[in-house]
Amino acid sequence: MRVRFCGANGEVTGSSHLVAIDDKLVLLDCGMIQGDEETEARNADPFPFDPARIDALVLSHAHIDHVGRVPLLVKRGFTGPIWAQAATADLTRIMLEDSASIAESDTLRENRRRAQQGQKPLDPLYTREDAKAALRNVRRLDYGEAKEILPGIHVRLRDAGHILGSAAVELWTDGEAPRRLVFSGDIGPKGTPILRDPEPIADADIVLMESTYGNRLHRSRGDTVDELGRVFGEAYRSGGNIVIPAFAVGRTQELLYWMAENYEDWGVDRFRIYLDSPMAGKVLSVYEKHDDIFDDEARRLWASRHQPLRLPNLRVTESVDESQALNREEGGAVIIAGSGMCNGGRIRHHLRHNLGRENAHIVFAGYQAHGTLGRLLVDGVHDVRLFGERIEVRAQRHTIGGLSAHADQAGLMEWYGHFTSRPPVYLVHGEDEARRALAGKLREKYGARAELSRPGGIVEV
């Protein structure tokens, strides 16, 4: 067994790892690279392997930084099966159709500009037809189901507690010298609403583990929820809006969960709540379809009168006209929109209309990668440019780190601690500062051989 690191090495997007077993090739994730314009241009680069030679693809979960380049992989020659947990399969369809639609729209807009300047038109990274072609190859797996995906090569998915359907991937071989690889995907913290806790895994010969928050400890969930409640109180007293950049899958549902759980205490009924996303209704339907993998507390709340995804004052705005109407909301509104890092999507329009208002509250409830508008705002930038306009940031900014869908350093350490043989661990999906800190802790506490993956690096198992 040989592992080649193809993405998310020293960064937190673009997840992709290639596993060679004899003459077979299995790809783990094929994610979009996210960041500034120069960073995202790398998505069009050639893959560091021949897509036509890949025999199977296994997806850890449906976030775009883990599945976003799958249609491009198929467009460039991959024809094999795509294995995913059942909920991930449903969410991936929504994510890829939306991503392809955005790619087509952005390219059309850019080509209008290029035509005016006499420049050659561009092709989108991929189209909706490319996404449909990729989705036809998706095969579903349940948690815990062992599946022989290629002769002598088996896969099993374990609940990772990150988003609905997220999984750690066990990949193993038969034969005289069997080998077992575990890829963590993204690991969620314990106690995340709706989701079950990450499932422990005991056996592996090598571990590929995410390290997004490898150098940080989250605030307690209770303190974090209290802080979110205070934001609602401050916004009500100041008469301003609450604007929340959030990924359509995962963070949005957790935010709605806490609003339902604290509906009376926070005075949530005093606000108009808008979920401004074309895909939001579809994602909510997937959550309701897969309630069999909810945790017990979520099942209890789902049976209550404040069902999180159907709050009485919640409105899902799907059309462009409905979204634009929110620009006239000067106070008393909670606007949740993507993208979660503010590097695209409808959230940029809402920031344009709210960043300059002293009584507005911008809530960051997820990781903000380097190079994104979200990271600039979290880091305290005084002004930004949006749609060619300079905007002085007067709004109050709140970073609610304890709502992260990623485990912190302690959670990552605990997850690795379940491996009885202390296998070598290669840290992926993290910036180097976080990876170095986590590697040091793993060596200190467990005596683990903890290494930082490098782009194109190869490891023999």
ABEGO torsion letter per residue (X at the ends): XBBBBABGBGBABGBBBBBBBEABBBBBEBBBBBEBAAAAAAAABBBABBAAABABBBBABABAAAAAAAAAAAAAGBABBBBBBAAAAAAAAAAAAAAAAAAAAAAAAAAAAAAAAGBBBBBBABBAAAAAAAAAABBBBBBGBBBBABBGBBBBBBBAGABBGBBBBBBBBBEABBBBBBBAEBBBBBGBBGBBBBBBBABBABBBBBAAAAABBBBBAAAAAAAAAAAAAAAAAAGBBBBBBBBABGAAAAAAAAAAAAAAAAGAAABBBBBBBAAAAAAAAAAAAAAAABBAAAAAAAABABBAAABAABBBBABAAAAAAAAABABGBBBBBOBAAGAEEAAAAAAAAAAABAABBBBBABBBBBGBAAAAAAAGBABBBBGGBBBBBABBBBBBAAABABBBAAAAAAAAAABAAGBBBBBBGBBAAAAAAAAAAAAAAAGBBBBBBBBGBBBBX
